Amino acid sequence: MSIGVHNIGQGCVTCLDYDEHYILTFPNGYGRQVNALFWSILTVPWIELGGECSISCSKTGYNASIVFHTKPFYGGKKHRITAEIFSPNDKKPFCSIEGEWNGVMYAKYTTGENSVFIDTKKMPTIKKKVRKLEDQDNFESRCLWKDVTYNLK
């Protein structure tokens, strides 16, 4: 048994220090549970990401193709990710990445160098900076959903 959410659209992330804008698409989300009664007693439901995404920067021309791999029914690992990063106008990637999106990812460069790309478990948690509700427009997320959030709490 499972449920899937297909994310449609794209996001834009701006790096102010470099005046760069990145357009990205999002993976699908899935809530999973093994279908058979016997197996559902032995397993715990899990959430996973799956599908292909892309990131591109119009200023630099660099882009990446990312695949979030869903766990196979038998065996396999959860949270797997692979990616390829391309220089402007190149058809072959200069870097390939693999690992777990919520753990360690490793980079393999065409130069032969291999290294840890990122270890998400060692990253510091940064507190969000959010404007006060009274300073937000009516359709900004926290203002729009404040009553729902209040009642859920």
C-alpha atoms as one frame of an Amber mdcrd trajectory, in Angstrom:
protein
   0.000   0.000   0.000   1.288   3.456  -0.798   0.312   6.972  -1.623   2.167
   9.253  -4.016   2.353  12.992  -4.423   3.535  14.296  -7.789   5.118  17.705
  -7.390   4.382  19.923 -10.370   6.122  23.184 -11.116   9.478  24.600 -10.226
  11.234  26.670  -7.610  13.781  29.443  -7.772  16.662  29.801  -5.336  18.684
  33.006  -5.393  22.271  33.228  -4.124  22.534  36.918  -3.315  26.327  36.886
  -2.829  26.835  35.716  -6.431  23.733  37.208  -8.074  22.816  33.715  -9.313
  19.319  32.303  -9.748  18.786  28.545  -9.800  15.634  26.998 -11.257  14.848
  23.569  -9.843  12.185  20.917 -10.080  11.116  18.646  -7.237  10.991  14.873
  -6.662   7.751  13.023  -6.020   6.915  11.995  -2.462   5.641   8.579  -1.396
   4.246   7.096   1.795   4.916   3.341   1.712   3.731   0.261   3.578   4.180
  -3.363   2.540   0.860  -4.681   1.161   0.581  -8.122   2.800  -0.798  -8.369
   6.337   2.066 -10.637   7.440   4.720  -8.226   6.180   2.946  -5.145   7.531
   3.322  -6.553  11.044   7.084  -6.910  10.523   7.741  -3.602   8.780   7.363
   0.068   9.596   5.804   2.485   7.101   8.267   4.935   5.540   8.332   8.118
   3.527  10.543   8.348   0.464  11.339  10.575  -2.476  11.397   9.314  -6.060
  11.785  10.561  -9.587  13.930  12.888 -11.655  14.728  16.522 -10.929  16.880
  19.206 -12.452  18.760  22.293 -11.318  20.019  24.960 -13.714  21.614  28.387
 -13.497  21.033  30.669 -16.486  23.923  32.978 -15.489  26.643  30.303 -15.374
  25.086  27.657 -17.626  25.846  24.896 -15.123  23.101  22.318 -14.613  22.457
  19.040 -12.858  20.214  16.031 -13.384  19.201  14.276 -10.177  17.439  10.946
  -9.665  15.840   9.997  -6.361  15.630   6.176  -6.359  12.717   4.490  -4.634
  13.341   1.346  -2.616  12.630  -1.857  -4.536  10.036  -4.260  -3.099  12.765
  -6.795  -2.199  16.153  -5.690  -0.931  17.728  -2.396  -1.840  18.200   0.721
   0.234  15.986   3.677   1.021  16.848   7.326   0.289  19.278   6.650  -2.590
  20.231   9.469  -4.929  22.380   9.788  -8.045  23.226  12.963  -9.908  25.281
  14.263 -12.794  26.628  17.818 -13.000  27.292  19.431 -16.362  29.397  22.401
 -17.422  27.808  24.921 -19.802  27.086  23.405 -23.242  28.602  20.009 -22.312
  26.807  16.712 -22.955  29.036  14.681 -20.628  29.018  15.306 -16.870  32.209
  16.464 -15.162  30.977  15.060 -11.831  28.761  12.153 -10.756  27.264  11.922
  -7.290  25.744   8.999  -5.425  24.710   8.183  -1.904  21.791   8.927   0.376
  20.008  12.281   0.214  19.629  12.287   4.009  23.143  11.002   4.717  26.466
  10.953   2.910  26.857  11.644  -0.816  30.086  10.910  -2.696  31.427  12.731
  -5.763  33.385  11.166  -8.632  35.031  13.670 -10.968  36.214  13.007 -14.523
  39.717  13.942 -13.293  39.686  10.700 -11.283  39.251  12.453  -7.946  36.754
  10.904  -5.513  35.582  12.706  -2.391  32.740  13.195   0.048  30.380  15.646
  -1.651  28.313  16.340   1.456  27.470  14.681   4.751  24.019  15.973   5.664
  24.208  14.499   9.166  27.188  16.758   9.985  25.570  19.923   8.668  24.581
  22.455  11.303  20.915  23.253  11.775  20.213  26.875  10.943  17.191  28.535
  12.488  14.800  30.041   9.956  14.447  33.785   9.785  10.785  34.636   9.291
   9.131  38.016   9.350   6.495  38.590  12.035   2.949  37.671  10.974   1.827
  41.291  11.108   4.598  42.181   8.601   3.541  39.502   6.086   1.125  39.873
   3.186  -2.198  37.997   3.391  -1.108  35.240   0.992   2.330  34.547   2.443
   2.454  30.998   3.759   2.603  31.528   7.518  -0.041  34.266   7.428  -2.332
  32.250   5.171  -2.057  29.049   7.227  -1.854  30.564  10.737  -5.323  29.342
  11.794  -4.637  25.799  10.579  -1.264  25.784  12.334  -2.830  27.067  15.551
  -5.540  24.380  15.515  -3.079  21.596  14.698  -0.955  22.610  17.683
